Amino acid sequence: MTSAYPLPAHADTAAAEDADVAAHLWSLITQDFLDLMGWSHEWRVAYFPADHPLLGPKRCKVTGCGIKATSRLRLCPYCLDRWNSSSEQTVIEFAQAGRPWVARGAGRCAVPACDRPWVSRFALLCRKHHDQRTRILDVPMDVFLGSSDTEPFDSLGPCQVPACTRDRDIENIYCGIHRMHWNKLVFASPTGAAGLDEPHFRRTSAAIPTINECSLRGLPDRIVAELLLGIQQRTAWGAQTYPDWIRPLVAKMLADECTSIEQLDQSGLSSKTGTACRHIVKEVRRAQLSPETERLKDNWDATVFGYDGVLKFGDIVQPWLRECTKIWAYNDLPKRRSLNAKQIVQNEIRILVRLSESLKLQRPGDRGLEPHLLSRSDICGFMNRLTFLCTAGTITPATRAVTIQSTRRLLANMHALGLTREGEPMCRLPDDFILYPEDVPMPPDVVKECRDLPVEVMRHICEHLDGLEEVSTREIRVAVELIIDTGRRPDEICRLTLDCLERDAQGKPVLVYTNFKEDRHGCRLPISEATAAIIIGQRERVQLRYPNEPTAALKLIAAPTRNPHGTRALNDNYLGSRHREWLLTLPDVTVPMTVEEGGVRVTKLLPFNRSQVFLYAYRHTYAQRHADAGVGVDVLCELMGHRFIGTTQLYYRVGEDRRREAVDRLATLHFDRHGNKIWRAAAALLDSEHVRLAVGQVAVPYGSCSEPSNVAAGGHDCPIRFRCVGCTHFATDVSYLPDLEGYLASLLRSRERIRGTFGADEWAKAEALPSDTEIARIRRLIVQIKTEVDDLSESDRALVEESVSTVRKGRSAVVGLETPRVRQPVPDVRPDRST
């Protein structure tokens, strides 16, 4: 029960700076939050709304109880014990029956207009009225309340404990419970009340707990502002905060007479209370930070710059280098747009830590603390140390090259910032303390592996997506499906809004997303109807989960926890961890791989390495599929949101080793125009195949031509007008089987169409009619190729199919018979899906 009397004057002895801090913290607390908490600056009691998903703890569902539920059945401990002892009723029947009595709580006397508190929930009368009814009149309650002789009494005033919200019930300075606490201390003291500090007892006593209330009375204004600000921030990012977590903090700060929550000793607190306390302390500290004050420290809280985590400069030993690094970071952070900007800057700081360590070791006398004593020899010592670390295997050659290159750039940036001027940290640094362009080593040739996933792996993953939903949630599956289908970055998919699906002028679905890496909003990507159906289904689930929230603020893939309003997106790191856990449950899938056995490279069907399956690999696979299908590099660059077209061109370069390996595998399946296998010495065959691939042949619609004049003309000077199966210079292999079948079908259609023509002379028909000999030869060639492939074992056939796919991806500039060709359709790894 809240007192109806003003709070007694609080002896606030906080220093002037505490008052300034409190005023600053109060300015950060919104009026909406204060209204939500029912806050009054006069009474200083926070009311946690019972129906709030984050602030109101679940109450016992037994009618008339209202005490906090502690079990999954939503029963308080007392009701749970009662229900366990009565097995005849279900939980619903037990809850509807109600609780016979509740001892907790406080209230007013039942006599109308009486301002005194009741003795107990059973008596329902103040102490004086209770004595009148039971000791003097000895009448039933209804008779006593209905009597005209029953007169109300005025209040005796509030309890003199500053934190207490209750009224006194007798002629005493305390309420009933605090009077009991004081009497207990008096009885325990050898000298009685004379040996006790009663004013200290009043200052350090906490309020009596009341459901959904938390009294902040008796606390300094700064602590009150800190607690309310911390609870506001926890509520804003979706964390639960219950009154029974905050009351122990209040009681401990009152007992210790703290002037700030940062002074609180957190030992002895429960896990929930301790976690809430640490978060509140963190938010209070951050509220007092700014970029101007944070830049003076050796460890920066990156939140003041808009990022998570901490930037650490303390490992740089030399003060002048540390200050230069901090100035550079302060100027560099605003230029970055990536969500990983903090990590990028921290990596640059680590590079300067290596330089600091080198100066410390190379100069045992001054340890590099005096910049005017440095010279070019210290730079050479730094590079020699990196070479030593590289030779010892501590760092890789690529790390050595990047470290030297980055150090040169960072020192140049510091010079450009004017840090060598008088009064700046580098003011007396010699001019020869620099790295020259020739100091930067050439990066080692790194063979870039194809990071796209094979089709077999992608289909294997898509076939088991139902299992992903079983081991995690529907939202996780939707996120993975959208990454596979759209090729967007994981953070772009996780942070999609609810209205991310639109239709273009033709009614086709378009995904609207934000490219956070390039800070581009409103990007549009055409998608399939099947992908649109996934988005529509997820949107319906979100709207069902948050029916009363504005759709403009909702996320398509909302976070499962700390998200009462649906405005917090799923974390992409959490998505990646759940994705990895799911991959471990999948059976192995075998793909063709080249291994070395006895010094000879052979291809075998081996289980695919699961570590190569990660969320970003789906983006590489999406890009590679479109590049292989013939999408223009400029179109794919825009489609992928790449800043530089060189990044996109990597997907158009099939690795030479991968391509040569596929050609080697198909070399034994070469055929001449009669369908006969071309048998030669294996080494000579392979060597000639590689040479012919480069300069000795030209592509024709269903094979290759080595006729010199036609090759020189780029395939446009065939003397027999592309009747390849009648030419000795023609050869084909199994990779051209689809082209041969297509050409045969085209010849058959042309023959039937010409035979059915009535408006042409016979000689014209004879000239235009495809040759029966050519048709028969092509048909025999197709049969021969298929027979050879069918005779292979299952594993060899899989290897051949994989090689065919690789060679067809790398094949360029197929010459057609005077007819235009369209690019191949993008292969779907999930052909069984429907919209």
PADO-911099 format. One record per residue (C-alpha): y, x, z; residue in three letters. Coordinates in steps of 0.1 Angstrom, whole numbers, plus 5000, padded with zeros to 4 digits. Layout:
N
YXZALA
...
END
This chain:
835
500050005000MET
503450144990THR
506150135016SER
509149915009ALA
511450155027TYR
513250455012PRO
511650795015LEU
512950995044PRO
515151285034ALA
513151585023HIS
514251925035ALA
514052105002ASP
514852475007THR
514052574971ALA
516152844957ALA
518752784930ALA
516352914903GLU
513652674914ASP
516152394909ALA
516952524874ASP
513252544866VAL
512652194879ALA
515552054858ALA
514052224827HIS
510652084834LEU
511951734840TRP
513751754806SER
510251804790LEU
508651494806ILE
509151194784THR
510350864797GLN
507350694780ASP
504950904801PHE
506950824833LEU
506750454825ASP
502950484818LEU
502550644853MET
504850384869GLY
506950664882TRP
509950614904SER
512150904915HIS
512750724948GLU
509150654959TRP
507450954942ARG
504150794937VAL
502150824904ALA
500050524895TYR
497250604871PHE
496650304849PRO
493150174853ALA
492750064817ASP
493850404802HIS
491050594786PRO
492150934799LEU
493950844832LEU
491950554845GLY
488550644859PRO
485750394852LYS
485450154880ARG
482349994895CYS
481549684874LYS
480349484904VAL
482749194908THR
485149254936GLY
484349624941CYS
486749834920GLY
485650164935ILE
485150464911LYS
481750454893ALA
479750764896THR
476550674877SER
475750594841ARG
475150234851LEU
478850214861ARG
478150154897LEU
479750314927CYS
477450504952PRO
477350204976TYR
476549944950CYS
474050174934LEU
472150204967ASP
472249824971ARG
470949764936TRP
468150024940ASN
467049834972SER
466949494954SER
464649534924SER
464649164916GLU
467949164898GLN
469049324866THR
472249534866VAL
474149254849ILE
472948994874GLU
473749234903PHE
477249294890ALA
477948924885GLN
476848844921ALA
479749054934GLY
480149284964ARG
480149104998PRO
482849325013TRP
484849635006VAL
486149835036ALA
488650045016ARG
492249965009GLY
495349845027ALA
497349535024GLY
499949305040ARG
499249065069CYS
497948725057ALA
500648545076VAL
503248435051PRO
506448655052ALA
504948905077CYS
505849255066ASP
503349445087ARG
500149595074PRO
496749435082TRP
494349595107VAL
491449595083SER
490149415052ARG
488049205075PHE
490849095099ALA
493449045071LEU
496049025099LEU
498449275114CYS
497549405148ARG
499849165168LYS
498748855148HIS
495148965151HIS
495448995189ASP
497148655190GLN
494248485171ARG
491348665188THR
492448725223ARG
495048465231ILE
494348155209LEU
490748225199ASP
490948005169VAL
489548025133PRO
491548195106MET
492447885087ASP
493647715119VAL
495748015129PHE
497348045095LEU
498147675093GLY
499747655128SER
503447605129SER
503647835159ASP
502548135139THR
505648335131GLU
506048645109PRO
507148985122PHE
509449235107ASP
508149575095SER
508049855120LEU
509050105093GLY
507250365073PRO
505050635086CYS
506950955095GLN
504651175075VAL
506751245044PRO
503751225020ALA
502450895035CYS
503050565017THR
501950335045ARG
503850145072ASP
503350175109ARG
501149915125ASP
502249965161ILE
505250105180GLU
504450455170ASN
505850705145ILE
502650715124TYR
500450485105CYS
497050415119GLY
495150685101ILE
497750965106HIS
498050855142ARG
494250905144MET
494551255128HIS
497351365152TRP
495451235182ASN
492351435171LYS
494451755170LEU
495951675204VAL
492551615219PHE
491151945204ALA
494152145217SER
493652305251PRO
497352245259THR
497651905243GLY
500551805222ALA
502752075238ALA
500852355220GLY
501152195186LEU
503852205160ASP
504351835152GLU
506951885125PRO
504552125107HIS
501851855110PHE
504151605094ARG
505151845065ARG
501551945057THR
499751615060SER
498651445028ALA
498951085019ALA
496050845026ILE
494050804993PRO
494550474975THR
492750364943ILE
494650464912ASN
497550614933GLU
498550974939CYS
501451034962SER
503651324954LEU
505851274984ARG
506551575006GLY
506351814977LEU
509352014964PRO
510951874933ASP
509652164912ARG
506052104921ILE
506451734913VAL
507851814879ALA
505052074873GLU
502251824881LEU
503751544860LEU
504351784831LEU
500851924833GLY
499251574834ILE
501451474804GLN
500351774783GLN
496651724792ARG
496951364782THR
498651464750ALA
495751684739TRP
493151434750GLY
491851564783ALA
490951324811GLN
492851354844THR
491951134873TYR
493851074905PRO
490951204927ASP
491251544908TRP
494951574916ILE
494951464952ARG
493151784964PRO
495851984947LEU
498551794964VAL
496851824998ALA
496352194994LYS
499852264983MET
501252065012LEU
498952255036ALA
500052585022ASP
503652475018GLU
503852604982CYS
507052604963THR
505252624929SER
501852534917ILE
501552904905GLU
501353004942GLN
498352784949LEU
495152964959ASP
492552794937GLN
489552904957SER
487552624973GLY
488552364947LEU
485952164929SER
485152234893SER
487051934879LYS
490051994902THR
490052364895GLY
489952314857THR
492752064859ALA
494752304880CYS
494352594856ARG
495452384827HIS
498452264845ILE
499452614855VAL
499052724819LYS
501152434806GLU
503852504832VAL
503952874823ARG
504152784786ARG
506952534792ALA
509152824806GLN
508453054777LEU
510353114745SER
510153364717PRO
513153544731GLU
511553594765THR
507953654752GLU
508953934728ARG
509854154759LEU
506254144772LYS
503254354762ASP
501054054758ASN
502453754740TRP
501353394744ASP
501053304707ALA
501752934714THR
505452994715VAL
505153114679PHE
502952814669GLY
499552974671TYR
496652984696ASP
495653284716GLY
497353604728VAL
498853894709LEU
498054224728LYS
500254534724PHE
499254704756GLY
496654934740ASP
499455124722ILE
500055414745VAL
503455534732GLN
506355314744PRO
508455384712TRP
505555284689LEU
504754984711ARG
508254864708GLU
508354914671CYS
505154724667THR
506554434687LYS
509754424666ILE
507654434634TRP
505354154647ALA
508353944658TYR
509753964622ASN
506453924605ASP
505153614622LEU
507653364606PRO
506653484571LYS
503053364575ARG
501753014568ARG
498053064575SER
496352904605LEU
494853254611ASN
498253424611ALA
497853534647LYS
494553704640GLN
495953874609ILE
498854024629VAL
496454124657GLN
494354314631ASN
497454504620GLU
498254584656ILE
494754734660ARG
495454964631ILE
498555094649LEU
496355134680VAL
494255384660ARG
497455574652LEU
498355574689SER
494955704699GLU
495255984673SER
498656094686LEU
497256084722LYS
494356314712LEU
496156534687GLN
499056614711ARG
497656674746PRO
500956804758GLY
503256504753ASP
500556254741ARG
503056144713GLY
505456004738LEU
508456194723GLU
509056074687PRO
511356364679HIS
508556614683LEU
506256454657LEU
505856584622SER
503856554591ARG
500956754607SER
500456454631ASP
499956224601ILE
497456474587CYS
495656484620GLY
495456104619PHE
493956104585MET
491456384595ASN
490456174625ARG
489755874603LEU
487656094580THR
485756224611PHE
485055864623LEU
483955764588CYS
481556064586THR
480155984620ALA
479555624609GLY
481955474634THR
483955314606ILE
483155244570THR
484855414540PRO
486455074532ALA
487955054568THR
489255414564ARG
491055324532ALA
492455004545VAL
493655174577THR
495555444559ILE
497055194534GLN
498054954561SER
499555234583THR
501655344554ARG
502954994548ARG
503654924584LEU
505655244589LEU
507655164557ALA
508354814571ASN
509554964603MET
511855194584HIS
513154894564ALA
513854704597LEU
516354974606GLY
514355104636LEU
515355464628THR
519055394636ARG
520755524667GLU
519655334698GLY
516455204681GLU
512955314692PRO
512455534661MET
515955684661CYS
514856054664ARG
511656024644LEU
511456304618PRO
511656194581ASP
508356364573ASP
506356144597PHE
505255924568ILE
502355864545LEU
502755934508TYR
501155714481PRO
498655994473GLU
497555994509ASP
495955654504VAL
492355704492PRO
490855504465MET
488755224480PRO
485055274474PRO
483455074446ASP
482054774462VAL
479554574442VAL
480554224449LYS
477554004454GLU
477553654440CYS
478353444471ARG
477453114454ASP
474152954465LEU
471352904441PRO
470652554428VAL
467352554446GLU
469052624479VAL
471752364473MET
469252094465ARG
467152194495HIS
470152154517ILE
471151824503CYS
467651684506GLU
467851754544HIS
471251614551LEU
469751324570ASP
468451574595GLY
471951704601LEU
473051364612GLU
470151334636GLU
470751664653VAL
474551624655SER
476751334645THR
477751124615ARG
481151304614GLU
479451644610ILE
477351524581ARG
480351364564VAL
482351684567ALA
479551904553VAL
479051654524GLU
482751654515LEU
482852034515ILE
479852044492ILE
481251784469ASP
484851894467THR
484752274474GLY
487652244497ARG
488152484527ARG
486552364560PRO
489952324577ASP
491252124548GLU
488351884551ILE
488451864588CYS
492151774589ARG
492051504562LEU
494051194571THR
492650844570LEU
494650764538ASP
493351064519CYS
491750854491LEU
493850724463GLU
493350604427ARG
494950744396ASP
496350544367ALA
492850504353GLN
491450384386GLY
489550704392LYS
489250834428PRO
491551124439VAL
491351314471LEU
494751394487VAL
494751694510TYR
496851974523THR
496352334513ASN
497152494547PHE
496552844535LYS
499352814509GLU
501352554529ASP
501052304500ARG
501051934509HIS
500051644488GLY
497451834467CYS
495351604445ARG
491651664435LEU
489651424412PRO
486451334428ILE
483351124419SER
482750774430GLU
479850884451ALA
482151114471THR
484750834473ALA
482050614488ALA
481450864516ILE
485150864524ILE
485350484524ILE
482350454547GLY
483850714571GLN
487250534570ARG
485650204580GLU
483950374610ARG
487150534622VAL
489050204619GLN
486250034639LEU
486350304666ARG
490250284669TYR
491149924660PRO
494449924677ASN
495850264665GLU
498250294636PRO
496250414605THR
498950664595ALA
498250884625ALA
494450864624LEU
492251144611LYS
489351084587LEU
487051304607ILE
488151264643ALA
487151504671ALA
484351354692PRO
486051444726THR
489551454741ARG
490551214713ASN
491350864727PRO
493750774699HIS
491950934669GLY
494851174661THR
492951494668ARG
490951634639ALA
487451794642LEU
487652164648ASN
486352364618ASP
484852634642ASN
482952364660TYR
481752224626LEU
480552574616GLY
478552624648SER
476852284645ARG
476152354608HIS
474452684618ARG
472352524645GLU
471152264619TRP
470252534594LEU
467852694619LEU
465852364619THR
465252354581LEU
462052484564PRO
462352794542ASP
463152774505VAL
461953034481THR
464153174453VAL
463553464428PRO
464753794443MET
464554154431THR
462954394455VAL
461854754452GLU
458154834456GLU
456855184452GLY
460055294435GLY
459855004410VAL
462154704410ARG
460154384408VAL
461154024411THR
459353794436LYS
459753454450LEU
460953514486LEU
462453294513PRO
466253274510PHE
468253444537ASN
469753164559ARG
472753394569SER
474153354534GLN
474452974539VAL
477752904556PHE
480452654551LEU
482652864529TYR
479652944506ALA
479752584495TYR
483252644482ARG
482052954463HIS
479252744448THR
481552474438TYR
483852724420ALA
480852904403GLN
479452574390ARG
482752484373HIS
483152834359ALA
479652834345ASP
480352494329ALA
483252634309GLY
486252504329VAL
489352714319GLY
490352984343VAL
493852844346ASP
492452504354VAL
489952634379LEU
492752844395CYS
494752534401GLU
491752334411LEU
490752594438MET
494352644450GLY
494253014444HIS
497553204445ARG
496453474420PHE
494453404389ILE
492453734395GLY
490753564424THR
489553294401THR
488353534374GLN
485753674398LEU
483753354393TYR
483653424355TYR
482053764359ARG
478353744362VAL
477254074378GLY
475954334354GLU
472854404375ASP
472054034377ARG
472453984340ARG
470554294330ARG
467754194353GLU
467553854337ALA
467554004302VAL
464754244312ASP
462653954324ARG
463053764291LEU
462554064269ALA
458854004267THR
459453644256LEU
461253734223HIS
460053564191PHE
460653614154ASP
461353334129ARG
457653254125HIS
457253214163GLY
455353534167ASN
455953734199LYS
457754064192ILE
455554334207TRP
457054684212ARG
457054954238ALA
458554804269ALA
461155074275ALA
462255074239ALA
462354704238LEU
464554684269LEU
466854954258ASP
467354794224SER
467854454240GLU
470754584262HIS
472354764232VAL
471954454210ARG
473554244237LEU
476554464236ALA
477254544200VAL
474254494178GLY
473954114174GLN
475953804171VAL
475153464187ALA
474053174165VAL
473352824177PRO
469752884186TYR
469253264188GLY
470753584177SER
471453754143CYS
471354124137SER
472254114100GLU
474954394097PRO
477454214075SER
477353894096ASN
477654094128VAL
480654274115ALA
482253934105ALA
481653794140GLY
479053554127GLY
481153394099HIS
479653574069ASP
476053454067CYS
474853484031PRO
472253204035ILE
474552964053ARG
472952974087PHE
469352904077ARG
468353144104CYS
464653054106VAL
464253184071GLY
465953524078CYS
464253844089THR
467253934110HIS
466853624133PHE
465353644167ALA
465253404196THR
463953384232ASP
463053124257VAL
466753094268SER
467552934235TYR
464852664238LEU
467352384245PRO
469452484215ASP
466352494192LEU
465352144204GLU
468852014199GLY
468952164164TYR
465552014155LEU
466751674166ALA
469951714146SER
467951794114LEU
465651494119LEU
468551264123ARG
470251404092SER
467151364071ARG
466651004081GLU
470350924076ARG
470451084041ILE
467250914030ARG
468750574040GLY
471950644020THR
472150413988PHE
475550523974GLY
474650883964ALA
472951043934ASP
469451193938GLU
470651553932TRP
473251513960ALA
470651383983LYS
468351663975ALA
471051923981GLU
472051774015ALA
468551684026LEU
467251924053PRO
464252134042SER
460852014054ASP
459852384056THR
462852454079GLU
461952154101ILE
458252254103ALA
459152624111ARG
461552524139ILE
458952274153ARG
456352544152ARG
458752794169LEU
459452544197ILE
455752474203VAL
454952854204GLN
457752914230ILE
456552634252LYS
452952744250THR
453853094261GLU
455852954290VAL
453152714300ASP
450652994301ASP
452653164329LEU
451753134365SER
453952904386GLU
455853184403SER
456453364369ASP
457553034354ARG
460152994382ALA
461353344376LEU
461753274339VAL
463652954346GLU
466053134370GLU
466553414344SER
467253154317VAL
469953004339SER
471553344345THR
471553444308VAL
472953114297ARG
475753144322LYS
476653494310GLY
476353404273ARG
479753384256SER
481053264222ALA
478153074208VAL
478853024171VAL
478352674159GLY
477652544124LEU
481252454115GLU
481152194144THR
483152204176PRO
481252234209ARG
482352084242VAL
481852264275ARG
478752194296GLN
478951924323PRO
479252054358VAL
475652044372PRO
475251814402ASP
473151954430VAL
472451594441ARG
471451404410PRO
469651134430ASP
472851004446ARG
474450674436SER
477850534444THR
END
